[in-house]
Amino acid sequence: MKNRNKLILFLLLFFLTENILAQQQVHYLLKSSGKRITKTQLDSLSAAHDNKLKFNFKKEGEQQIVEIELPGEDKSNDRTSFTREGNAASTQSSQLLGNRTYKDATGKIISNEEFKAKTKSGEFTARYELTKNESDTYDVTYFLVPKEDAKIKQSNELNDFTGKLINTKLPAFRYETLDGKHIDSNLLSGKILVLNFWFIGCKPCQEEIPLLNEVVQQYKDRADIVFVAPALDKAEPLTKFLARKTFSYQVAPNSNDLHKSLDLYAYPTHIIVDKNGIIRDVFIGATPDIKSKLTDAIEAAMKK
């Protein structure tokens, strides 16, 4: 009987602990795709966008949802979000937030004004942590991070991410492009596939399009090299956008499933796939030398 009581007590404590952990769980979602990312990915994404992310706080049941809006994304909703450089919040969000604390790189508490000044100086980026309090709201603590440290951390994380993709099989996909063509990965055997993952609200994605067009032009006579741009956006906004900006890739709308299969969270992301469907190179972010990176990767893939 005594052992049975101990077992019952253990089970009660176990389920109580599980319930508490569930109540304190925080989920981070990309607004553009609805994709869930980790806190580590969020920190890396923030550094990649120069600390310009915006956040909306929502509550679903006992779960805290942090919706992340990348710079330049659609601002059609009328909620005022807050960035890591400020403290404005929507009515909906502010009801879920409790105390706000600002700390410098040493962990010392500083004022909001000092925190904002340091982030705007260009020497620091920022991260934050949420802690559930007794009032069923979340206290938020902002931390200053030296920009160089953030860059090193981001670089290491991106290297780890690309390392997991390289030399793996590209997930199967089938899309209809904006011009009505069907692209089936199963029918691309023997061809090199150059993928550009992007969305309209991504300014770096837009800025590199002219360079990407030059790469397509360079290989225009090669039927064995296929350029596809899986986009997060729907067909209608893409059609309007491309009516005023030429993009030579075959644009595939509503490609969220492939983005999710590859666990993408930073944009633009370029992936080079060889004739056997194996990922050979991954480039994340828009860089001035993206043209040479892609051409070198294509040439290398042709030799596989």
ROLUM-873887 format. One record per residue (C-alpha): residue in one letter; z, x, y. Coordinates in nm, 2 decimals, decimal comma. Example, Ala and Ser with C-alpha at 12.3 -4.5 7.8 and 13.67 -1.06 7.14 Angstrom:
<site residuo="A" up="0,78" east="1,23" north="-0,45"/>
<site residuo="S" up="0,71" east="1,37" north="-0,11"/>
//
This chain:
<site residuo="M" up="0,00" east="0,00" north="0,00"/>
<site residuo="K" up="0,09" east="0,28" north="0,24"/>
<site residuo="N" up="-0,24" east="0,46" north="0,18"/>
<site residuo="R" up="-0,42" east="0,13" north="0,23"/>
<site residuo="N" up="-0,25" east="0,08" north="0,57"/>
<site residuo="K" up="-0,34" east="0,43" north="0,67"/>
<site residuo="L" up="-0,70" east="0,36" north="0,58"/>
<site residuo="I" up="-0,71" east="0,04" north="0,78"/>
<site residuo="L" up="-0,55" east="0,22" north="1,08"/>
<site residuo="F" up="-0,81" east="0,50" north="1,05"/>
<site residuo="L" up="-1,10" east="0,25" north="1,04"/>
<site residuo="L" up="-0,96" east="0,06" north="1,35"/>
<site residuo="L" up="-0,93" east="0,39" north="1,54"/>
<site residuo="F" up="-1,28" east="0,49" north="1,43"/>
<site residuo="F" up="-1,44" east="0,17" north="1,55"/>
<site residuo="L" up="-1,24" east="0,17" north="1,87"/>
<site residuo="T" up="-1,35" east="0,52" north="1,95"/>
<site residuo="E" up="-1,71" east="0,43" north="1,87"/>
<site residuo="N" up="-1,69" east="0,14" north="2,11"/>
<site residuo="I" up="-1,54" east="0,35" north="2,39"/>
<site residuo="L" up="-1,82" east="0,61" north="2,35"/>
<site residuo="A" up="-2,08" east="0,33" north="2,35"/>
<site residuo="Q" up="-1,93" east="0,19" north="2,67"/>
<site residuo="Q" up="-1,95" east="0,52" north="2,84"/>
<site residuo="Q" up="-2,30" east="0,60" north="2,74"/>
<site residuo="V" up="-2,55" east="0,68" north="3,02"/>
<site residuo="H" up="-2,92" east="0,64" north="2,96"/>
<site residuo="Y" up="-3,19" east="0,81" north="3,18"/>
<site residuo="L" up="-3,52" east="0,64" north="3,21"/>
<site residuo="L" up="-3,85" east="0,74" north="3,38"/>
<site residuo="K" up="-3,95" east="0,45" north="3,60"/>
<site residuo="S" up="-4,33" east="0,52" north="3,55"/>
<site residuo="S" up="-4,32" east="0,50" north="3,18"/>
<site residuo="G" up="-3,99" east="0,36" north="3,07"/>
<site residuo="K" up="-3,94" east="0,67" north="2,87"/>
<site residuo="R" up="-3,59" east="0,78" north="2,79"/>
<site residuo="I" up="-3,50" east="1,14" north="2,86"/>
<site residuo="T" up="-3,20" east="1,36" north="2,82"/>
<site residuo="K" up="-2,97" east="1,49" north="3,09"/>
<site residuo="T" up="-3,11" east="1,84" north="3,03"/>
<site residuo="Q" up="-3,47" east="1,71" north="3,07"/>
<site residuo="L" up="-3,36" east="1,53" north="3,39"/>
<site residuo="D" up="-3,22" east="1,85" north="3,54"/>
<site residuo="S" up="-3,54" east="2,04" north="3,46"/>
<site residuo="L" up="-3,76" east="1,76" north="3,60"/>
<site residuo="S" up="-3,56" east="1,76" north="3,92"/>
<site residuo="A" up="-3,61" east="2,13" north="3,96"/>
<site residuo="A" up="-3,98" east="2,09" north="3,90"/>
<site residuo="H" up="-4,01" east="1,83" north="4,18"/>
<site residuo="D" up="-3,80" east="2,04" north="4,42"/>
<site residuo="N" up="-3,50" east="1,81" north="4,40"/>
<site residuo="K" up="-3,69" east="1,51" north="4,54"/>
<site residuo="L" up="-3,62" east="1,25" north="4,26"/>
<site residuo="K" up="-3,49" east="0,91" north="4,35"/>
<site residuo="F" up="-3,24" east="0,71" north="4,14"/>
<site residuo="N" up="-3,17" east="0,35" north="4,08"/>
<site residuo="F" up="-2,85" east="0,25" north="3,90"/>
<site residuo="K" up="-2,85" east="-0,05" north="3,68"/>
<site residuo="K" up="-2,61" east="-0,19" north="3,42"/>
<site residuo="E" up="-2,72" east="-0,36" north="3,10"/>
<site residuo="G" up="-2,42" east="-0,49" north="2,91"/>
<site residuo="E" up="-2,18" east="-0,20" north="2,88"/>
<site residuo="Q" up="-2,45" east="0,06" north="2,93"/>
<site residuo="Q" up="-2,52" east="0,25" north="3,25"/>
<site residuo="I" up="-2,89" east="0,29" north="3,32"/>
<site residuo="V" up="-3,02" east="0,56" north="3,56"/>
<site residuo="E" up="-3,38" east="0,49" north="3,65"/>
<site residuo="I" up="-3,56" east="0,80" north="3,78"/>
<site residuo="E" up="-3,85" east="0,76" north="4,03"/>
<site residuo="L" up="-4,07" east="1,07" north="4,07"/>
<site residuo="P" up="-4,20" east="1,16" north="4,42"/>
<site residuo="G" up="-4,50" east="0,96" north="4,52"/>
<site residuo="E" up="-4,45" east="0,68" north="4,27"/>
<site residuo="D" up="-4,51" east="0,32" north="4,37"/>
<site residuo="K" up="-4,25" east="0,21" north="4,63"/>
<site residuo="S" up="-4,34" east="-0,16" north="4,61"/>
<site residuo="N" up="-3,98" east="-0,26" north="4,52"/>
<site residuo="D" up="-3,75" east="-0,32" north="4,81"/>
<site residuo="R" up="-3,45" east="-0,15" north="4,67"/>
<site residuo="T" up="-3,33" east="0,16" north="4,86"/>
<site residuo="S" up="-3,26" east="0,44" north="4,61"/>
<site residuo="F" up="-3,07" east="0,75" north="4,68"/>
<site residuo="T" up="-3,18" east="1,11" north="4,62"/>
<site residuo="R" up="-2,97" east="1,40" north="4,52"/>
<site residuo="E" up="-2,99" east="1,51" north="4,88"/>
<site residuo="G" up="-2,85" east="1,19" north="5,02"/>
<site residuo="N" up="-2,61" east="0,91" north="4,95"/>
<site residuo="A" up="-2,80" east="0,59" north="5,04"/>
<site residuo="A" up="-2,78" east="0,33" north="4,76"/>
<site residuo="S" up="-2,91" east="-0,02" north="4,70"/>
<site residuo="T" up="-2,66" east="-0,31" north="4,70"/>
<site residuo="Q" up="-2,72" east="-0,33" north="4,32"/>
<site residuo="S" up="-2,65" east="0,04" north="4,28"/>
<site residuo="S" up="-2,36" east="0,07" north="4,51"/>
<site residuo="Q" up="-2,17" east="-0,19" north="4,31"/>
<site residuo="L" up="-2,18" east="0,04" north="4,01"/>
<site residuo="L" up="-2,07" east="0,36" north="4,19"/>
<site residuo="G" up="-1,72" east="0,45" north="4,27"/>
<site residuo="N" up="-1,61" east="0,78" north="4,43"/>
<site residuo="R" up="-1,86" east="1,04" north="4,53"/>
<site residuo="T" up="-1,76" east="1,41" north="4,53"/>
<site residuo="Y" up="-1,96" east="1,70" north="4,65"/>
<site residuo="K" up="-1,91" east="2,06" north="4,52"/>
<site residuo="D" up="-2,06" east="2,39" north="4,61"/>
<site residuo="A" up="-2,19" east="2,65" north="4,36"/>
<site residuo="T" up="-1,83" east="2,78" north="4,30"/>
<site residuo="G" up="-1,69" east="2,43" north="4,23"/>
<site residuo="K" up="-1,52" east="2,39" north="4,56"/>
<site residuo="I" up="-1,52" east="2,04" north="4,71"/>
<site residuo="I" up="-1,72" east="2,02" north="5,03"/>
<site residuo="S" up="-1,83" east="1,74" north="5,27"/>
<site residuo="N" up="-2,14" east="1,53" north="5,22"/>
<site residuo="E" up="-2,28" east="1,68" north="5,54"/>
<site residuo="E" up="-2,23" east="2,04" north="5,42"/>
<site residuo="F" up="-2,38" east="1,95" north="5,08"/>
<site residuo="K" up="-2,70" east="1,80" north="5,25"/>
<site residuo="A" up="-2,73" east="2,10" north="5,48"/>
<site residuo="K" up="-2,72" east="2,34" north="5,19"/>
<site residuo="T" up="-2,98" east="2,16" north="4,98"/>
<site residuo="K" up="-3,21" east="2,13" north="5,28"/>
<site residuo="S" up="-3,18" east="2,51" north="5,34"/>
<site residuo="G" up="-3,40" east="2,57" north="5,04"/>
<site residuo="E" up="-3,15" east="2,80" north="4,88"/>
<site residuo="F" up="-3,00" east="2,54" north="4,65"/>
<site residuo="T" up="-3,10" east="2,26" north="4,43"/>
<site residuo="A" up="-2,86" east="2,00" north="4,29"/>
<site residuo="R" up="-2,75" east="1,82" north="3,98"/>
<site residuo="Y" up="-2,50" east="1,54" north="3,93"/>
<site residuo="E" up="-2,27" east="1,40" north="3,67"/>
<site residuo="L" up="-2,15" east="1,04" north="3,61"/>
<site residuo="T" up="-1,80" east="0,96" north="3,49"/>
<site residuo="K" up="-1,68" east="0,61" north="3,41"/>
<site residuo="N" up="-1,35" east="0,52" north="3,58"/>
<site residuo="E" up="-1,09" east="0,25" north="3,53"/>
<site residuo="S" up="-1,26" east="0,01" north="3,76"/>
<site residuo="D" up="-1,56" east="-0,01" north="3,53"/>
<site residuo="T" up="-1,78" east="0,17" north="3,78"/>
<site residuo="Y" up="-1,90" east="0,53" north="3,77"/>
<site residuo="D" up="-1,78" east="0,82" north="3,99"/>
<site residuo="V" up="-2,05" east="1,06" north="4,07"/>
<site residuo="T" up="-2,01" east="1,43" north="4,13"/>
<site residuo="Y" up="-2,28" east="1,64" north="4,29"/>
<site residuo="F" up="-2,31" east="2,01" north="4,23"/>
<site residuo="L" up="-2,50" east="2,27" north="4,42"/>
<site residuo="V" up="-2,70" east="2,51" north="4,20"/>
<site residuo="P" up="-2,86" east="2,83" north="4,34"/>
<site residuo="K" up="-3,23" east="2,77" north="4,33"/>
<site residuo="E" up="-3,31" east="3,09" north="4,14"/>
<site residuo="D" up="-3,06" east="2,99" north="3,87"/>
<site residuo="A" up="-3,22" east="2,65" north="3,85"/>
<site residuo="K" up="-3,57" east="2,81" north="3,82"/>
<site residuo="I" up="-3,46" east="3,04" north="3,54"/>
<site residuo="K" up="-3,30" east="2,75" north="3,35"/>
<site residuo="Q" up="-3,61" east="2,53" north="3,40"/>
<site residuo="S" up="-3,84" east="2,81" north="3,28"/>
<site residuo="N" up="-3,63" east="2,86" north="2,97"/>
<site residuo="E" up="-3,63" east="2,48" north="2,90"/>
<site residuo="L" up="-4,00" east="2,45" north="2,95"/>
<site residuo="N" up="-4,06" east="2,75" north="2,72"/>
<site residuo="D" up="-3,85" east="2,59" north="2,45"/>
<site residuo="F" up="-4,04" east="2,26" north="2,50"/>
<site residuo="T" up="-4,39" east="2,41" north="2,48"/>
<site residuo="G" up="-4,28" east="2,63" north="2,18"/>
<site residuo="K" up="-4,20" east="2,32" north="1,98"/>
<site residuo="L" up="-4,55" east="2,18" north="2,04"/>
<site residuo="I" up="-4,77" east="2,49" north="1,99"/>
<site residuo="N" up="-4,91" east="2,52" north="1,64"/>
<site residuo="T" up="-4,83" east="2,16" north="1,55"/>
<site residuo="K" up="-5,07" east="1,88" north="1,47"/>
<site residuo="L" up="-5,16" east="1,65" north="1,76"/>
<site residuo="P" up="-5,05" east="1,29" north="1,69"/>
<site residuo="A" up="-5,34" east="1,06" north="1,61"/>
<site residuo="F" up="-5,46" east="0,83" north="1,89"/>
<site residuo="R" up="-5,73" east="0,59" north="1,97"/>
<site residuo="Y" up="-5,81" east="0,47" north="2,33"/>
<site residuo="E" up="-6,08" east="0,30" north="2,53"/>
<site residuo="T" up="-6,16" east="0,49" north="2,85"/>
<site residuo="L" up="-6,22" east="0,32" north="3,18"/>
<site residuo="D" up="-6,60" east="0,35" north="3,13"/>
<site residuo="G" up="-6,57" east="0,16" north="2,80"/>
<site residuo="K" up="-6,60" east="0,45" north="2,56"/>
<site residuo="H" up="-6,38" east="0,47" north="2,25"/>
<site residuo="I" up="-6,20" east="0,80" north="2,18"/>
<site residuo="D" up="-6,06" east="0,84" north="1,83"/>
<site residuo="S" up="-5,87" east="1,16" north="1,75"/>
<site residuo="N" up="-5,98" east="1,12" north="1,39"/>
<site residuo="L" up="-6,34" east="1,15" north="1,49"/>
<site residuo="L" up="-6,29" east="1,47" north="1,70"/>
<site residuo="S" up="-6,27" east="1,71" north="1,41"/>
<site residuo="G" up="-6,47" east="2,02" north="1,48"/>
<site residuo="K" up="-6,43" east="1,97" north="1,86"/>
<site residuo="I" up="-6,19" east="2,13" north="2,11"/>
<site residuo="L" up="-5,99" east="1,87" north="2,29"/>
<site residuo="V" up="-5,86" east="1,94" north="2,65"/>
<site residuo="L" up="-5,59" east="1,69" north="2,75"/>
<site residuo="N" up="-5,45" east="1,62" north="3,09"/>
<site residuo="F" up="-5,14" east="1,39" north="3,09"/>
<site residuo="W" up="-5,09" east="1,24" north="3,43"/>
<site residuo="F" up="-5,03" east="0,93" north="3,64"/>
<site residuo="I" up="-5,14" east="0,82" north="3,99"/>
<site residuo="G" up="-4,80" east="0,86" north="4,16"/>
<site residuo="C" up="-4,78" east="1,23" north="4,06"/>
<site residuo="K" up="-4,89" east="1,42" north="4,37"/>
<site residuo="P" up="-4,93" east="1,75" north="4,19"/>
<site residuo="C" up="-5,15" east="1,57" north="3,94"/>
<site residuo="Q" up="-5,38" east="1,45" north="4,22"/>
<site residuo="E" up="-5,39" east="1,78" north="4,39"/>
<site residuo="E" up="-5,52" east="1,97" north="4,09"/>
<site residuo="I" up="-5,80" east="1,72" north="4,01"/>
<site residuo="P" up="-6,07" east="1,92" north="4,20"/>
<site residuo="L" up="-5,99" east="2,23" north="3,99"/>
<site residuo="L" up="-6,00" east="2,03" north="3,67"/>
<site residuo="N" up="-6,34" east="1,90" north="3,77"/>
<site residuo="E" up="-6,46" east="2,26" north="3,80"/>
<site residuo="V" up="-6,35" east="2,33" north="3,45"/>
<site residuo="V" up="-6,55" east="2,03" north="3,32"/>
<site residuo="Q" up="-6,85" east="2,14" north="3,51"/>
<site residuo="Q" up="-6,83" east="2,48" north="3,36"/>
<site residuo="Y" up="-6,85" east="2,34" north="3,01"/>
<site residuo="K" up="-7,08" east="2,04" north="3,08"/>
<site residuo="D" up="-7,34" east="2,17" north="2,83"/>
<site residuo="R" up="-7,09" east="2,20" north="2,55"/>
<site residuo="A" up="-7,08" east="1,89" north="2,33"/>
<site residuo="D" up="-6,80" east="2,04" north="2,12"/>
<site residuo="I" up="-6,55" east="2,04" north="2,41"/>
<site residuo="V" up="-6,40" east="1,70" north="2,51"/>
<site residuo="F" up="-6,19" east="1,64" north="2,82"/>
<site residuo="V" up="-5,96" east="1,35" north="2,81"/>
<site residuo="A" up="-5,69" east="1,24" north="3,07"/>
<site residuo="P" up="-5,44" east="1,00" north="2,91"/>
<site residuo="A" up="-5,27" east="0,82" north="3,20"/>
<site residuo="L" up="-4,95" east="0,62" north="3,22"/>
<site residuo="D" up="-5,11" east="0,37" north="3,46"/>
<site residuo="K" up="-5,29" east="0,05" north="3,37"/>
<site residuo="A" up="-5,67" east="0,02" north="3,41"/>
<site residuo="E" up="-5,68" east="-0,18" north="3,73"/>
<site residuo="P" up="-5,49" east="0,07" north="3,96"/>
<site residuo="L" up="-5,67" east="0,36" north="3,79"/>
<site residuo="T" up="-6,01" east="0,20" north="3,87"/>
<site residuo="K" up="-5,91" east="0,16" north="4,24"/>
<site residuo="F" up="-5,78" east="0,51" north="4,26"/>
<site residuo="L" up="-6,09" east="0,67" north="4,10"/>
<site residuo="A" up="-6,32" east="0,47" north="4,32"/>
<site residuo="R" up="-6,21" east="0,70" north="4,60"/>
<site residuo="K" up="-6,14" east="1,02" north="4,41"/>
<site residuo="T" up="-6,38" east="1,17" north="4,15"/>
<site residuo="F" up="-6,22" east="1,28" north="3,82"/>
<site residuo="S" up="-6,46" east="1,42" north="3,56"/>
<site residuo="Y" up="-6,23" east="1,38" north="3,26"/>
<site residuo="Q" up="-6,26" east="1,07" north="3,05"/>
<site residuo="V" up="-5,96" east="0,87" north="3,18"/>
<site residuo="A" up="-5,76" east="0,67" north="2,92"/>
<site residuo="P" up="-5,53" east="0,41" north="3,07"/>
<site residuo="N" up="-5,21" east="0,28" north="2,91"/>
<site residuo="S" up="-5,15" east="0,59" north="2,70"/>
<site residuo="N" up="-4,77" east="0,57" north="2,70"/>
<site residuo="D" up="-4,75" east="0,59" north="2,33"/>
<site residuo="L" up="-4,91" east="0,94" north="2,31"/>
<site residuo="H" up="-4,69" east="1,06" north="2,59"/>
<site residuo="K" up="-4,39" east="0,94" north="2,40"/>
<site residuo="S" up="-4,51" east="1,09" north="2,07"/>
<site residuo="L" up="-4,52" east="1,43" north="2,24"/>
<site residuo="D" up="-4,19" east="1,37" north="2,42"/>
<site residuo="L" up="-4,35" east="1,45" north="2,75"/>
<site residuo="Y" up="-4,13" east="1,43" north="3,06"/>
<site residuo="A" up="-4,29" east="1,66" north="3,32"/>
<site residuo="Y" up="-4,63" east="1,61" north="3,48"/>
<site residuo="P" up="-4,90" east="1,71" north="3,49"/>
<site residuo="T" up="-4,90" east="1,85" north="3,13"/>
<site residuo="H" up="-5,21" east="2,01" north="2,99"/>
<site residuo="I" up="-5,26" east="2,05" north="2,61"/>
<site residuo="I" up="-5,54" east="2,24" north="2,44"/>
<site residuo="V" up="-5,62" east="2,13" north="2,08"/>
<site residuo="D" up="-5,84" east="2,34" north="1,85"/>
<site residuo="K" up="-6,12" east="2,21" north="1,62"/>
<site residuo="N" up="-5,87" east="2,15" north="1,34"/>
<site residuo="G" up="-5,64" east="1,92" north="1,56"/>
<site residuo="I" up="-5,38" east="2,19" north="1,61"/>
<site residuo="I" up="-5,21" east="2,23" north="1,95"/>
<site residuo="R" up="-5,28" east="2,59" north="2,07"/>
<site residuo="D" up="-5,17" east="2,59" north="2,44"/>
<site residuo="V" up="-4,95" east="2,38" north="2,66"/>
<site residuo="F" up="-4,93" east="2,42" north="3,04"/>
<site residuo="I" up="-4,68" east="2,22" north="3,24"/>
<site residuo="G" up="-4,71" east="2,16" north="3,62"/>
<site residuo="A" up="-4,99" east="2,21" north="3,87"/>
<site residuo="T" up="-5,05" east="2,57" north="3,95"/>
<site residuo="P" up="-5,32" east="2,74" north="4,17"/>
<site residuo="D" up="-5,45" east="2,92" north="3,86"/>
<site residuo="I" up="-5,48" east="2,62" north="3,63"/>
<site residuo="K" up="-5,85" east="2,66" north="3,61"/>
<site residuo="S" up="-5,83" east="3,02" north="3,47"/>
<site residuo="K" up="-5,55" east="2,91" north="3,24"/>
<site residuo="L" up="-5,75" east="2,63" north="3,09"/>
<site residuo="T" up="-6,07" east="2,83" north="3,06"/>
<site residuo="D" up="-5,89" east="3,12" north="2,89"/>
<site residuo="A" up="-5,72" east="2,87" north="2,65"/>
<site residuo="I" up="-6,05" east="2,70" north="2,57"/>
<site residuo="E" up="-6,22" east="3,03" north="2,50"/>
<site residuo="A" up="-5,93" east="3,13" north="2,27"/>
<site residuo="A" up="-5,95" east="2,80" north="2,09"/>
<site residuo="M" up="-6,32" east="2,84" north="2,03"/>
<site residuo="K" up="-6,24" east="3,15" north="1,83"/>
<site residuo="K" up="-6,00" east="2,98" north="1,60"/>
//
